């Protein structure tokens, strides 16, 4: 009977060893899965961080370009305002010159009439 008890104890120990071996293999398998998942997560985080960094750089560059365009727009507006003022002054000058030209033309016409009258008056006096 002692041999039967020894066999039972050996059988129980073998079963326990097999259970522990399976448990150990399962634990290692779970560790490898978790390690793989952590690595994937780390790579995805690094990738996202890199993309965020590039996006931030592009955003800063676009912001800089936008500010430059705004500055150019303000310069163009100022130049346009100056041109408008110059145009208004030119129009006023043109109007004044037109009025002066009309006055001179009327005066010339009046002088021509006076000259004709004077010439016709002299020619009538000579006849």
C-alpha positions as CSV (number, residue, x, y, z in Angstrom):
1,X,0.0,0.0,0.0
2,X,2.8,2.3,0.6
3,X,3.7,2.0,-3.0
4,X,0.1,2.9,-4.0
5,X,0.4,6.0,-1.7
6,X,3.8,6.9,-3.3
7,X,2.3,6.5,-6.7
8,X,-0.6,8.7,-5.8
9,X,1.7,11.4,-4.3
10,X,3.9,11.2,-7.5
11,X,0.8,11.5,-9.7
12,X,-0.5,14.5,-7.6
13,X,2.9,16.1,-7.9
14,X,3.1,15.5,-11.6
15,X,-0.4,17.0,-12.1
16,X,0.6,20.0,-9.9
17,X,3.8,20.4,-12.0
18,X,1.8,20.2,-15.2
19,X,-0.7,22.8,-13.9
20,X,2.1,25.0,-12.8
21,X,3.8,24.6,-16.1
22,X,0.6,25.5,-18.0
23,X,0.1,28.5,-15.6
24,X,3.6,29.6,-16.2
25,X,3.3,29.3,-20.0
26,X,0.0,31.2,-19.9
27,X,1.5,33.9,-17.8
28,X,4.4,34.3,-20.2
29,X,2.0,34.4,-23.1
30,X,0.0,37.2,-21.4
31,X,3.2,39.1,-20.7
32,X,4.2,38.9,-24.3
33,X,0.8,40.1,-25.5
34,X,0.8,43.0,-23.0
35,X,4.4,43.9,-24.0
36,X,3.3,43.9,-27.7
37,X,0.3,46.0,-26.9
38,X,2.4,48.5,-25.0
39,X,4.9,48.7,-27.8
40,X,2.2,49.4,-30.3
41,X,0.7,52.0,-28.1
42,X,4.1,53.6,-27.6
43,X,4.7,53.7,-31.4
44,X,1.3,55.1,-32.0
45,X,1.9,57.8,-29.4
46,X,5.3,58.7,-30.9
47,X,3.7,58.8,-34.3
48,X,0.9,61.1,-33.1
49,X,3.4,63.3,-31.3
50,X,5.5,63.6,-34.4
51,X,2.4,64.4,-36.5
52,X,1.3,67.0,-33.9
53,X,4.7,68.6,-33.9
54,X,4.7,68.8,-37.8
55,X,1.2,70.2,-37.6
56,X,2.2,72.8,-35.1
57,X,5.1,73.8,-37.2
58,X,2.9,74.1,-40.3
59,X,0.4,76.1,-38.3
60,X,3.0,78.5,-37.1
61,X,4.3,78.9,-40.6
62,X,0.8,79.6,-41.9
63,X,0.2,82.0,-39.1
64,X,3.5,83.8,-40.1
65,X,2.4,83.9,-43.7
66,X,-1.0,85.2,-42.8
67,X,0.5,88.0,-40.7
68,X,2.8,88.9,-43.7
69,X,-0.2,89.0,-46.0
70,X,-2.1,91.2,-43.5
71,X,0.8,93.6,-43.4
72,X,1.0,93.7,-47.2
73,X,-2.8,94.2,-47.3
74,X,-2.5,97.2,-44.9
75,X,0.3,98.6,-47.1
76,X,-1.8,98.2,-50.2
77,X,-4.8,99.9,-48.5
78,X,-2.6,102.8,-47.4
79,X,-1.2,103.1,-51.0
80,X,-4.8,103.0,-52.4
81,X,-5.9,105.7,-50.0
82,X,-2.9,107.9,-51.0
83,X,-3.8,107.3,-54.7
84,X,-7.4,108.2,-54.0
85,X,-6.4,111.4,-52.4
86,X,-4.1,112.2,-55.3
87,X,-6.9,111.4,-57.7
88,X,-9.3,113.7,-55.9
89,X,-6.7,116.5,-56.0
90,X,-6.1,115.9,-59.7
91,X,-9.9,116.0,-60.3
92,X,-10.1,119.3,-58.4
93,X,-7.2,120.7,-60.3
94,X,-8.8,119.5,-63.6
95,X,-12.1,121.2,-62.7
96,X,-10.3,124.4,-61.8
97,X,-8.3,124.3,-65.0
98,X,-11.5,123.7,-67.0
99,X,-13.2,126.7,-65.4
100,X,-10.1,128.8,-66.1
101,X,-10.1,127.5,-69.7
102,X,-13.8,128.4,-70.1
103,X,-13.1,131.9,-68.7
104,X,-10.2,132.3,-71.1
105,X,-12.2,131.0,-74.0
106,X,-15.1,133.4,-73.2
107,X,-12.6,136.2,-72.9
108,X,-10.9,135.3,-76.2
109,X,-14.3,135.1,-77.9
110,X,-15.2,138.5,-76.4
111,X,-11.9,140.0,-77.6
112,X,-12.4,138.5,-81.0
113,X,-15.8,140.1,-81.2
114,X,-14.4,143.4,-80.0
115,X,-11.7,143.1,-82.6
116,X,-14.2,142.3,-85.3
117,X,-16.3,145.2,-84.2
118,X,-13.3,147.4,-84.1
119,X,-12.1,146.3,-87.6
120,X,-15.6,146.6,-89.0
121,X,-16.0,149.9,-87.3
122,X,-12.7,151.2,-88.8
123,X,-13.6,149.9,-92.2
124,X,-17.0,151.6,-92.0
125,X,-15.3,154.8,-90.9
126,X,-12.9,154.5,-93.8
127,X,-15.7,154.0,-96.3
